[in-house]
Amino acid sequence: MGNRCDCCGDTSIGPMLREDIWQQLANGDERNLCFGCMFERAELRLGRTLIFADLLPCAFNLFHRPHSWFDIMLAENGPPSNLDEWRSAARELGMDLHVSDREEINAAKVAAMVDVLKDELPKLVAVAFAAFKADEFAVRTIAAGLSDAEWKRVKRDENQRRKAAKP
């Protein structure tokens, strides 16, 4: 009904989201969610808060500048990696979307780092995992439910594995 949250009835409608994100947050019959329900569902269903990349670069998210959803996310996260799409949406409204040079440089650095990490992060995880040395504290923390006998068996087996692995 109108501009009310279909979940709780609140009138503080949240930002417009990319379709793939909306599909994960909204129940099938919902058309509007308030920002409270939207952010709560993001935590529950996505396992994280909403991020700039979740927002749809559109007029709705640019309305009421400098208090728009774009500006809120900009203040929290710095400029988005898809800043050109946001500028295009702003031009459709006759706006000129300015962010500082420093913010644009930071956005470019983040975008470059994301590109590198897409390839390198799995390699780094493998290296870190291989370098992990299970000590008594780490193993007891990970396997806190082991009895003393089970712990001694795990420790003995690990010591034997280490001896066998030495050249």
Sequence and secondary structure as in RCSB ss.txt:
>XXXX:A:sequence
MGNRCDCCGDTSIGPMLREDIWQQLANGDERNLCFGCMFERAELRLGRTLIFADLLPCAFNLFHRPHSWFDIMLA
ENGPPSNLDEWRSAARELGMDLHVSDREEINAAKVAAMVDVLKDELPKLVAVAFAAFKADEFAVRTIAAGLSDAE
WKRVKRDENQRRKAAKP
>XXXX:A:secstr
  SS TTT  S B   B HHHHHHHS TT    BHHHHHHHIIIIISS   GGGB  SSGGGTTTTSSHHHHHHH
HH S TTHHHHHHHHHHTT      HHHHHHHHHHHHHHHHHHHHHHHHHHHHHHH    HHHHHHHTTT  HHH
HHHHHHHHHHHHHHH  
